[in-house]
């Protein structure tokens, strides 16, 4: 005979499993935004953004050399004016700006687009200082479209 306790246990189990299924995994979350790297070909130090960043000058890398955890990190420096490759993992356009607070030369990166060497076809390799996620329609105000 099924007891009330057994029914409650099953119900709670189904609710927990259902809630966990709705939470994206960290790998899934990491591939829905913009990935940018300090070196060409998506190498070296890389990071992601899910929406916007008005100032890369206050962003720092966590360097892990096998001896220290990222809580005891060594600050390599900030990512302002240091980005060489970008990849868009979303169905949205991104604007990449030369200056902080969305100023200067503007690159527009297509949905799911990428550029493994900004220096090959743009004047802003190692010059990106802010980014903004946009909608699904091609934006205006682009000095150059990439991806």
Sine and cosine of phi, psi and omega as CSV:
sin_phi,cos_phi,sin_psi,cos_psi,sin_omega,cos_omega
0.00,0.00,0.72,-0.69,-0.01,-1.00
-0.98,0.18,0.78,-0.63,0.00,-1.00
-1.00,-0.08,0.29,-0.96,0.04,-1.00
-0.88,0.47,-0.59,0.81,0.02,-1.00
-0.89,0.45,-0.67,0.74,0.02,-1.00
-0.90,0.43,-0.65,0.76,0.02,-1.00
-0.90,0.44,-0.69,0.72,0.04,-1.00
-0.88,0.48,-0.69,0.73,0.00,-1.00
-0.88,0.48,-0.69,0.72,0.03,-1.00
-0.90,0.44,-0.69,0.73,-0.01,-1.00
-0.89,0.46,-0.72,0.69,0.02,-1.00
-0.89,0.46,-0.66,0.75,0.03,-1.00
-0.87,0.48,-0.70,0.71,0.04,-1.00
-0.90,0.44,-0.62,0.78,0.01,-1.00
-0.91,0.41,-0.66,0.75,0.01,-1.00
-0.91,0.41,-0.72,0.69,0.01,-1.00
-0.89,0.46,-0.66,0.75,0.03,-1.00
-0.89,0.45,-0.66,0.75,0.02,-1.00
-0.91,0.41,-0.65,0.76,0.01,-1.00
-0.92,0.40,-0.55,0.84,0.01,-1.00
-0.92,0.39,-0.42,0.91,-0.02,-1.00
-1.00,0.09,-0.24,0.97,0.00,-1.00
-1.00,0.03,0.82,-0.57,0.00,-1.00
-0.93,0.37,0.57,-0.82,0.06,-1.00
-0.94,0.33,0.29,-0.96,0.00,-1.00
-0.90,0.44,-0.57,0.82,0.04,-1.00
-0.92,0.40,-0.64,0.77,0.03,-1.00
-0.92,0.40,-0.68,0.73,0.00,-1.00
-0.90,0.43,-0.56,0.83,-0.04,-1.00
-0.96,0.28,-0.27,0.96,-0.05,-1.00
-0.94,-0.34,0.49,0.87,0.05,-1.00
-0.89,-0.46,0.03,1.00,-0.06,-1.00
-0.80,-0.60,-0.54,-0.84,-0.02,-1.00
-0.97,-0.24,0.80,-0.61,0.10,-0.99
-0.97,-0.26,0.73,-0.68,0.08,-1.00
-0.72,-0.69,0.54,-0.84,-0.07,-1.00
-0.74,-0.68,0.46,-0.89,-0.02,-1.00
-0.96,0.27,-0.42,0.91,-0.02,-1.00
-0.93,-0.37,0.26,-0.96,0.09,-1.00
-0.90,0.44,0.34,-0.94,0.06,-1.00
0.86,0.51,0.56,0.83,0.10,-1.00
0.83,0.56,0.69,0.73,-0.01,-1.00
-0.85,-0.53,0.07,-1.00,-0.06,-1.00
0.97,0.24,-0.46,-0.89,0.03,-1.00
-0.95,0.30,0.78,-0.62,0.02,-1.00
-0.78,-0.63,0.42,-0.91,0.04,-1.00
-0.50,-0.87,0.14,-0.99,0.02,-1.00
-0.75,-0.66,0.37,-0.93,0.13,-0.99
-0.75,-0.67,0.61,-0.79,0.02,-1.00
-0.98,-0.18,-0.30,0.95,-0.05,-1.00
-0.60,-0.80,-0.96,0.29,-0.06,-1.00
-0.43,-0.90,0.27,-0.96,0.13,-0.99
-0.44,-0.90,0.89,-0.46,-0.05,-1.00
-0.99,0.10,-0.20,0.98,-0.12,-0.99
-0.40,-0.92,0.99,-0.12,0.07,-1.00
-0.93,0.36,-0.22,0.98,-0.01,-1.00
-0.90,0.43,-0.32,0.95,0.02,-1.00
-0.95,-0.30,0.25,0.97,0.04,-1.00
-0.98,-0.22,0.72,-0.70,-0.03,-1.00
-0.81,-0.59,0.48,-0.88,0.02,-1.00
-1.00,0.00,0.57,-0.82,0.11,-0.99
-0.99,-0.14,0.92,-0.40,-0.03,-1.00
-1.00,-0.07,0.82,-0.58,0.02,-1.00
-0.89,-0.46,0.88,-0.47,-0.04,-1.00
-0.94,-0.34,0.23,0.97,0.01,-1.00
1.00,-0.07,-0.25,0.97,-0.02,-1.00
-0.95,-0.31,-0.49,0.87,-0.05,-1.00
-0.88,-0.47,0.55,-0.83,0.11,-0.99
-0.99,0.13,0.17,-0.99,-0.01,-1.00
-0.95,0.33,-0.13,0.99,0.12,-0.99
-0.98,0.17,-0.35,0.94,0.07,-1.00
-0.94,-0.35,0.78,0.63,-0.18,-0.98
-0.99,0.13,0.40,-0.92,0.10,-1.00
-0.98,-0.22,0.82,-0.57,-0.02,-1.00
-0.99,0.15,0.94,-0.34,0.03,-1.00
-0.93,0.36,-0.55,0.83,-0.06,-1.00
0.57,-0.82,-0.04,-1.00,0.00,-1.00
-0.99,-0.11,0.19,-0.98,-0.08,-1.00
-1.00,-0.04,0.04,1.00,0.02,-1.00
-0.89,0.46,0.77,-0.63,0.01,-1.00
0.83,0.55,0.68,0.73,-0.03,-1.00
-0.66,-0.75,0.05,1.00,-0.12,-0.99
-1.00,0.05,0.76,-0.65,-0.03,-1.00
-0.89,-0.45,-0.33,0.95,0.02,-1.00
-0.56,-0.83,0.55,-0.83,-0.04,-1.00
-0.67,-0.74,0.48,-0.87,0.04,-1.00
-0.58,-0.82,0.77,-0.64,-0.01,-1.00
-0.98,-0.18,0.90,-0.43,0.01,-1.00
-0.99,-0.15,0.30,0.95,-0.05,-1.00
-0.84,-0.55,0.16,-0.99,0.05,-1.00
-1.00,-0.02,0.29,0.96,0.00,-1.00
-0.94,-0.34,0.40,-0.92,0.14,-0.99
-0.98,0.18,0.47,-0.88,0.11,-0.99
-0.81,-0.59,0.61,-0.79,0.17,-0.99
-0.95,-0.31,0.74,-0.67,0.04,-1.00
-0.91,-0.41,0.82,-0.58,-0.13,-0.99
-0.93,-0.36,0.58,-0.81,0.02,-1.00
-0.91,0.41,-0.62,0.79,-0.08,-1.00
-0.92,-0.40,0.26,-0.96,0.09,-1.00
-0.89,0.45,0.38,-0.92,0.02,-1.00
0.84,0.54,0.59,0.81,0.14,-0.99
0.89,0.45,0.74,0.67,0.01,-1.00
-0.86,-0.51,0.21,-0.98,0.08,-1.00
0.99,0.15,-0.35,-0.94,-0.01,-1.00
-0.85,0.53,0.66,-0.75,-0.09,-1.00
-0.83,-0.56,0.85,-0.53,0.15,-0.99
-0.99,-0.14,0.65,-0.76,0.11,-0.99
-0.92,-0.40,0.85,-0.53,-0.04,-1.00
-0.98,-0.19,0.84,-0.54,-0.03,-1.00
-0.88,0.47,0.38,-0.92,0.14,-0.99
-0.84,0.55,0.72,-0.69,-0.03,-1.00
0.85,0.52,0.30,0.95,0.00,-1.00
-1.00,0.09,0.17,-0.99,0.01,-1.00
-0.37,-0.93,0.35,-0.94,0.10,-0.99
-0.56,-0.83,0.92,-0.39,-0.08,-1.00
-1.00,0.09,-0.05,1.00,0.05,-1.00
-0.37,-0.93,1.00,-0.03,-0.03,-1.00
-0.87,0.50,-0.42,0.91,-0.01,-1.00
-0.95,0.30,-0.33,0.94,-0.01,-1.00
-0.96,0.30,-0.54,0.84,-0.14,-0.99
-0.67,-0.74,0.17,0.99,0.04,-1.00
-0.66,-0.75,0.40,-0.92,0.05,-1.00
-1.00,0.05,0.18,0.98,-0.12,-0.99
-0.87,-0.49,0.47,0.88,0.13,-0.99
-0.89,0.45,0.72,-0.69,-0.03,-1.00
0.88,0.47,0.49,0.87,0.02,-1.00
-0.77,-0.64,0.07,1.00,-0.04,-1.00
-0.98,0.22,0.76,-0.65,-0.03,-1.00
-0.82,-0.58,-0.20,0.98,0.06,-1.00
-0.39,-0.92,0.44,-0.90,0.00,-1.00
-0.65,-0.76,0.41,-0.91,0.01,-1.00
-0.57,-0.82,0.76,-0.65,0.07,-1.00
-0.99,0.10,0.71,-0.70,-0.06,-1.00
-0.89,-0.46,-0.31,-0.95,-0.01,-1.00
-1.00,0.04,-0.29,-0.96,-0.05,-1.00
-1.00,-0.02,-0.20,0.98,0.04,-1.00
-1.00,0.01,0.54,-0.84,0.02,-1.00
-0.87,0.49,0.82,-0.57,-0.04,-1.00
-0.98,0.19,0.32,-0.95,0.12,-0.99
-1.00,-0.09,0.13,-0.99,0.06,-1.00
0.98,0.21,0.41,0.91,0.03,-1.00
-1.00,-0.07,0.80,-0.59,0.13,-0.99
-0.96,0.30,-0.51,0.86,0.03,-1.00
-0.42,-0.91,0.64,-0.77,0.10,-0.99
-0.98,-0.20,0.74,-0.67,0.00,-1.00
-0.80,-0.60,0.22,-0.98,0.08,-1.00
1.00,-0.06,0.00,0.00,0.00,0.00
